[in-house]
């Protein structure tokens, strides 16, 4: 498959994902998102963009694959800590 076609598809998918994130943040209850959610979301976006940069622009496929693993790791950690926070009752003294 042509690298330019893959790059264009990646750009379209990235724009659609960013648009979805924007609308999801607009529609959600402001109290349901926590500060750490923004940090994990930022980590995912940066790792995704950097992995695609390494793969397509720098043509360094090995480094692009390694950085691509960071995306899944960041999502997993974010979901793990989010589940801990939502399970733990807030101490209201």
TIBALUM-261313 format. One record per atom (N, C-alpha, C): x, y, z; residue number from 0. Coordinates in pm, 1 decimal, padded with zeros to 6 digits, always signed. Example, Ala and Ser with C-alpha at 12.3 -4.5 7.8 and 13.67 -1.06 7.14 Angstrom:
<nodes>
         X         Y         Z   nr
  +01319.0  -00569.0  +00780.0    0
  +01230.0  -00450.0  +00780.0    0
  +01320.0  -00330.0  +00780.0    0
  +01285.0  -00225.0  +00708.0    1
  +01367.0  -00106.0  +00714.0    1
  +01290.0  +00003.0  +00787.0    1
</nodes>
This chain:
<nodes>
         X         Y         Z   nr
  +00084.2  -00117.4  +00000.0    0
  +00000.0  +00000.0  +00000.0    0
  +00088.7  +00123.8  +00000.0    0
  +00044.3  +00224.7  -00066.0    1
  +00120.3  +00348.0  -00078.7    1
  +00125.4  +00421.9  +00055.4    1
  +00245.8  +00468.5  +00094.4    2
  +00261.7  +00539.7  +00221.3    2
  +00182.2  +00669.0  +00225.0    2
  +00168.7  +00737.1  +00111.6    3
  +00092.1  +00862.3  +00109.8    3
  -00055.5  +00836.9  +00139.3    3
  -00109.1  +00726.7  +00087.9    4
  -00248.4  +00691.4  +00114.6    4
  -00268.4  +00660.2  +00262.4    4
  -00174.7  +00588.2  +00321.0    5
  -00182.7  +00556.0  +00463.5    5
  -00171.9  +00683.2  +00546.7    5
  -00082.4  +00773.4  +00508.1    6
  -00066.6  +00899.3  +00579.9    6
  -00193.6  +00982.6  +00572.2    6
  -00255.1  +00991.4  +00456.2    7
  -00378.7  +01068.5  +00440.8    7
  -00491.5  +01006.4  +00524.0    7
  -00500.8  +00874.5  +00523.3    8
  -00602.6  +00807.6  +00604.6    8
  -00577.6  +00833.7  +00753.2    8
  -00452.7  +00832.9  +00794.7    9
  -00418.7  +00862.9  +00933.4    9
  -00455.8  +01003.9  +00973.1    9
  -00436.1  +01098.6  +00881.5   10
  -00473.8  +01237.4  +00909.1   10
  -00625.1  +01249.4  +00924.2   10
  -00699.3  +01182.7  +00836.2   11
  -00845.3  +01186.6  +00844.6   11
  -00893.2  +01124.8  +00975.8   11
  -00837.3  +01010.1  +01011.7   12
  -00876.3  +00944.7  +01136.4   12
  -00842.6  +01032.9  +01256.1   12
  -00727.2  +01097.6  +01254.9   13
  -00687.5  +01185.9  +01363.9   13
  -00783.5  +01303.1  +01376.1   13
  -00819.6  +01364.4  +01264.6   14
  -00914.2  +01476.8  +01268.1   14
  -01050.8  +01432.6  +01319.1   14
  -01096.1  +01316.2  +01275.2   15
  -01224.4  +01265.6  +01323.8   15
  -01219.2  +01236.1  +01473.6   15
  -01109.8  +01177.4  +01520.1   16
  -01095.4  +01147.4  +01662.8   16
  -01092.1  +01276.2  +01745.4   16
  -01018.5  +01376.6  +01698.9   17
  -01012.7  +01504.6  +01771.0   17
  -01149.2  +01572.6  +01773.1   17
  -01223.1  +01564.4  +01663.3   18
  -01358.2  +01620.4  +01659.7   18
  -01449.1  +01546.7  +01757.3   18
  -01438.5  +01414.5  +01761.5   19
  -01516.8  +01336.6  +01856.3   19
  -01484.4  +01371.3  +02000.6   19
  -01355.8  +01390.0  +02030.0   20
  -01314.6  +01429.1  +02164.9   20
  -01373.1  +01564.8  +02199.8   20
  -01368.3  +01658.5  +02104.6   21
  -01421.6  +01792.5  +02128.4   21
  -01569.7  +01786.5  +02163.2   21
  -01648.4  +01713.7  +02082.9   22
  -01792.0  +01706.2  +02107.9   22
  -01823.2  +01628.4  +02235.8   22
  -01745.7  +01526.9  +02265.6   23
  -01766.7  +01452.3  +02390.1   23
  -01743.3  +01541.5  +02511.4   23
  -01639.8  +01624.6  +02506.1   24
  -01612.9  +01716.8  +02617.0   24
  -01720.5  +01823.3  +02628.7   24
  -01778.5  +01865.4  +02516.2   25
  -01884.9  +01965.6  +02518.2   25
  -02013.6  +01910.1  +02580.2   25
  -02041.5  +01783.5  +02555.5   26
  -02167.9  +01724.9  +02598.5   26
  -02164.7  +01666.4  +02739.3   26
  -02046.8  +01646.5  +02794.5   27
  -02041.0  +01579.6  +02924.2   27
  -02059.7  +01678.6  +03038.1   27
  -02096.7  +01623.5  +03150.1   28
  -02113.6  +01701.2  +03271.6   28
  -01976.8  +01753.0  +03316.4   28
  -01961.9  +01882.8  +03340.5   29
  -01829.9  +01936.5  +03378.4   29
  -01771.8  +01873.6  +03504.5   29
  -01856.8  +01825.3  +03593.8   30
  -01806.3  +01765.3  +03717.0   30
  -01762.5  +01619.9  +03697.4   30
  -01795.0  +01560.1  +03581.3   31
  -01760.0  +01420.0  +03560.9   31
  -01618.0  +01401.1  +03509.2   31
  -01554.6  +01507.0  +03461.1   32
  -01416.3  +01495.6  +03414.0   32
  -01324.3  +01555.3  +03520.2   32
  -01216.9  +01487.2  +03544.1   33
  -01121.7  +01528.7  +03647.9   33
  -00995.9  +01583.7  +03582.4   33
  -00914.8  +01650.1  +03659.9   34
  -00792.9  +01711.6  +03606.6   34
  -00699.7  +01607.7  +03546.8   34
  -00684.2  +01492.5  +03612.0   35
  -00590.7  +01392.4  +03560.5   35
  -00636.6  +01335.3  +03426.4   35
  -00766.8  +01342.0  +03397.9   36
  -00816.1  +01295.2  +03268.0   36
  -00752.9  +01374.8  +03153.8   36
  -00736.6  +01504.0  +03174.0   37
  -00675.0  +01588.2  +03071.4   37
  -00529.0  +01549.4  +03047.8   37
  -00458.6  +01514.0  +03153.9   38
  -00318.6  +01475.0  +03138.7   38
  -00305.1  +01343.7  +03062.4   38
  -00390.4  +01245.6  +03094.6   39
  -00385.3  +01119.6  +03021.8   39
  -00428.8  +01138.2  +02876.2   39
  -00529.6  +01220.6  +02852.8   40
  -00572.2  +01248.9  +02716.1   40
  -00461.0  +01318.6  +02638.9   40
  -00392.9  +01412.2  +02703.9   41
  -00279.3  +01479.2  +02640.5   41
  -00166.8  +01383.2  +02608.2   41
  -00139.7  +01290.1  +02699.9   42
  -00034.8  +01191.0  +02675.6   42
  -00068.4  +01103.0  +02556.6   42
  -00193.8  +01063.6  +02544.9   43
  -00236.5  +00979.9  +02432.9   43
  -00221.7  +01054.6  +02301.4   43
  -00264.4  +01179.8  +02297.9   44
  -00257.1  +01258.3  +02174.6   44
  -00112.7  +01282.1  +02133.0   44
  -00027.2  +01316.1  +02229.2   45
  +00113.7  +01341.7  +02197.7   45
  +00181.7  +01213.8  +02148.2   45
  +00156.6  +01101.1  +02215.4   46
  +00218.5  +00974.7  +02173.7   46
  +00168.6  +00932.6  +02035.7   46
  +00040.7  +00950.9  +02011.1   47
  -00016.0  +00915.7  +01880.5   47
  +00046.6  +01000.6  +01769.7   47
  +00054.1  +01130.8  +01793.1   48
  +00111.0  +01220.0  +01692.7   48
  +00260.2  +01191.2  +01671.7   48
  +00332.9  +01169.0  +01780.4   49
  +00476.7  +01143.7  +01769.8   49
  +00504.9  +01010.3  +01700.8   49
  +00424.9  +00907.4  +01732.5   50
  +00442.1  +00778.0  +01667.1   50
  +00417.7  +00787.2  +01516.8   50
  +00313.6  +00860.9  +01477.1   51
  +00286.7  +00879.2  +01334.3   51
  +00394.3  +00963.2  +01267.0   51
  +00446.3  +01061.9  +01337.7   52
  +00556.2  +01142.7  +01283.6   52
  +00678.2  +01054.2  +01257.0   52
  +00714.2  +00971.7  +01354.6   53
  +00830.3  +00884.7  +01336.6   53
  +00809.3  +00785.4  +01223.0   53
  +00689.0  +00729.7  +01213.3   54
  +00661.0  +00627.1  +01112.8   54
  +00659.3  +00686.0  +00972.5   54
  +00584.5  +00794.4  +00952.6   55
  +00561.8  +00845.8  +00817.8   55
  +00661.6  +00952.1  +00773.9   55
  +00693.9  +01045.2  +00860.8   56
  +00780.6  +01156.8  +00821.9   56
  +00927.7  +01117.4  +00829.7   56
  +00967.8  +01059.5  +00942.8   57
  +01107.2  +01019.6  +00961.2   57
  +01137.6  +00883.3  +00899.9   57
  +01033.6  +00807.5  +00864.7   58
  +01048.0  +00674.8  +00805.4   58
  +01124.6  +00578.8  +00897.8   58
  +01106.6  +00597.1  +01028.0   59
  +01169.3  +00512.0  +01128.8   59
  +01060.6  +00421.2  +01185.9   59
  +01039.6  +00308.0  +01121.0   60
  +00928.3  +00220.4  +01155.7   60
  +00944.4  +00156.5  +01293.2   60
  +01065.9  +00120.2  +01330.5   61
  +01086.7  +00057.6  +01461.7   61
  +01050.7  +00153.7  +01575.1   61
  +01100.6  +00275.6  +01567.5   62
  +01070.0  +00374.2  +01671.5   62
  +00921.8  +00409.9  +01670.5   62
  +00861.1  +00418.0  +01552.7   63
  +00718.4  +00447.2  +01543.2   63
  +00633.3  +00340.4  +01608.9   63
  +00673.0  +00214.7  +01595.0   64
  +00598.8  +00105.3  +01660.0   64
  +00614.0  +00110.7  +01811.3   64
  +00733.4  +00139.8  +01858.0   65
  +00756.6  +00147.5  +02002.0   65
  +00676.1  +00261.3  +02063.2   65
  +00678.3  +00376.7  +01998.6   66
  +00602.1  +00490.5  +02049.5   66
  +00452.4  +00462.1  +02039.8   66
  +00410.5  +00387.2  +01938.9   67
  +00270.2  +00350.3  +01926.3   67
  +00220.7  +00268.7  +02044.1   67
  +00308.5  +00193.4  +02107.4   68
  +00271.3  +00116.8  +02226.3   68
  +00238.6  +00211.2  +02342.0   68
  +00300.9  +00328.1  +02343.8   69
  +00273.1  +00425.6  +02449.6   69
  +00126.1  +00465.9  +02450.4   69
  +00064.1  +00469.5  +02333.0   70
  -00076.9  +00508.2  +02324.4   70
  -00162.9  +00410.0  +02404.2   70
  -00145.6  +00282.7  +02376.7   71
  -00223.8  +00181.4  +02448.8   71
  -00191.9  +00182.4  +02598.1   71
  -00065.9  +00201.7  +02631.9   72
  -00027.1  +00207.0  +02773.1   72
  -00088.3  +00325.8  +02844.7   72
  -00089.7  +00440.2  +02780.5   73
  -00148.3  +00559.8  +02842.0   73
  -00298.4  +00544.8  +02860.4   73
  -00364.4  +00487.7  +02760.8   74
  -00509.0  +00464.6  +02773.3   74
  -00536.8  +00366.1  +02886.7   74
  -00458.5  +00260.3  +02894.7   75
  -00478.5  +00160.7  +02999.7   75
  -00457.3  +00219.9  +03138.2   75
  -00350.8  +00295.2  +03155.5   76
  -00326.2  +00357.4  +03285.5   76
  -00434.6  +00457.6  +03321.3   76
  -00477.1  +00536.1  +03223.5   77
  -00583.3  +00633.4  +03248.0   77
  -00712.7  +00566.2  +03290.7   77
  -00749.5  +00458.6  +03222.8   78
  -00871.4  +00386.1  +03259.8   78
  -00857.8  +00320.3  +03396.8   78
  -00740.0  +00269.2  +03426.8   79
  -00717.2  +00206.3  +03557.4   79
  -00735.6  +00307.5  +03670.8   79
  -00667.5  +00422.1  +03659.8   80
  -00678.1  +00521.9  +03765.3   80
  -00817.1  +00584.2  +03770.4   80
  -00881.5  +00595.4  +03655.6   81
  -01018.6  +00647.0  +03653.2   81
  -01112.2  +00551.0  +03726.8   81
  -01092.4  +00421.1  +03709.9   82
  -01177.3  +00324.3  +03779.4   82
  -01152.5  +00327.6  +03929.9   82
  -01029.8  +00351.1  +03971.8   83
  -00999.3  +00362.5  +04114.6   83
  -01068.4  +00484.5  +04172.9   83
  -01061.4  +00596.0  +04104.1   84
  -01120.3  +00720.1  +04154.6   84
  -01271.8  +00709.6  +04162.4   84
  -01333.6  +00648.6  +04063.3   85
  -01480.2  +00639.5  +04064.3   85
  -01530.6  +00535.2  +04163.2   85
  -01447.5  +00438.3  +04201.0   86
  -01488.0  +00337.1  +04299.4   86
  -01471.0  +00386.1  +04442.0   86
  -01370.7  +00469.7  +04465.7   87
  -01338.6  +00514.2  +04600.3   87
  -01436.1  +00623.5  +04643.5   87
  -01504.0  +00604.2  +04757.6   88
  -01595.6  +00709.0  +04805.0   88
  -01517.5  +00832.6  +04851.1   88
  -01575.9  +00946.3  +04827.1   89
  -01513.5  +01072.5  +04866.9   89
  -01539.4  +01094.1  +05014.4   89
  -01432.7  +01124.1  +05089.3   90
  -01444.1  +01148.5  +05231.7   90
  -01503.3  +01288.1  +05253.6   90
  -01622.3  +01295.3  +05310.2   91
  -01689.2  +01424.2  +05330.1   91
  -01697.1  +01457.8  +05478.8   91
  -01584.8  +01495.7  +05536.2   92
  -01582.1  +01533.7  +05679.0   92
  -01610.2  +01678.8  +05696.1   92
</nodes>
